[in-house]
Amino acid sequence: MEVRSPDPSTVPSWVVVDKAIYRKDLASFRGATSARARASNGENIRVSFILTALPGTSRLCLHCSERRKLISFDTVEAAHGEAVLFRLKIDYKRLLWDDTAIDYFIYWAAPSGPKLTRLPRWYMTEPEILAAEKDGSWNRTQRIIMGIMGTGLLLTGCQGEFVVAELQISSAKLEHWDAPLEAKLIRLCSDREALASGTAKWEVKDTTARGGKAKFRDLRGWWMTHVVLPYGNYLCWVDYFRGIILCDVNHDSPDIQYLPLPLKHVPLGYPDPFLIALPTAYRAVGITKGGTMKFVNIVRDDGMLLVSSHPGSGFTITIYTLVHHGYDEMRWEDGVTITPTQHHLLRVGSG
């Protein structure tokens, strides 16, 4: 996340945002990073940031009473530029299936002061569903369910234009190995003015592999999104066991591409290593400030993941760089390899 401040000497220009949302009391809702907005149920949402320079992480805080409990649904989803996307569970009494819903918000950092905007509801209320059934429009209504496979944020202009999107792959189609890869794209293409006027709308797009090149067999019977990243004109859904699905989410007719990660072993079906450790502990994909994609992979010499290592056992850190030669040509290039000895020398040299 980029932070633009009139006083750069006291505020870091670049921060890493913790995915967890932290609770603070209502009385502490003051300061240069505070902003508020209304949830779909009319609740007053108050948030602020605790900014911490790298290598620390900055925290998004929700100012609320002790009666409100933060749960796993309350989380930071994505960040791009000066914007942070997060979601909160809210109480909503007019729903057909439950009394709770999930609202999405974007926090905008700016020198003139932060802004908080709520995205339009992606869910329908019971009166809206009954009215749609009565006038016959229910069968033509696009069904939207968010929060299944990771939601991303892509800034697309200089005037607050953005895309919030989620890519959903049908688990039933993962067995169709010879079929071109396809997915359902749920997106909101908007800007801050459209949000304020209430004209922004969610839509559903069917996407397929560009040129039919990527097949379901490339996913080897399973997909799990660990992180969603903005990269150029794309949002990228990353599975650390397999690869990256790239989608040009702001295009009128978006399509998808598949880029495998440079791994020696890709599990078939549900990955056994997931039962031992989350891959986010030893793998990471990130985008540099210059817009280059990097993949970092840590491999222990004993082949284990997070269990205690034996004395003298080593590891290798490999950093790969994505070489992108235009619209459709991508490959990983080996870059830096670091061993324990080199890591020790780096620490000594920096100390």
Buried (B, 14 or more C-beta within 10 A) or exposed (E): BBBEBEEEEEBBEEBBBBEEBEBBEEEEBEEBBBBBBEBBEEBEBBBBBBBBEEEEEBBBBBBBEEEBEBEEEBBBBBBBBBBBBBBBBBEBEEBEEEEBBBBBBBBBBBEEEBBBBBBBBBBBBEEBBEEBEEEEEBEEEEEBEBBEBBBBBBBBEEEBBBBBBBBBBEEEBBEBEEBBBBBBBBBBBBBBEBBEEEEBEBEEBEBBBBEEEBBBBBBBBBBBBBBBBBBEBBBBBBBBBBBBBBBBBBBEEBBBBBBBBBBEEBBEEEBEBBEEEEBEEBBBBBBEEEEEBBBBBBBBBEEEBEEEEEEEEEBBBBBBBBEBEEEEEBEBEEEEEBEBEEBEEEEEEEE
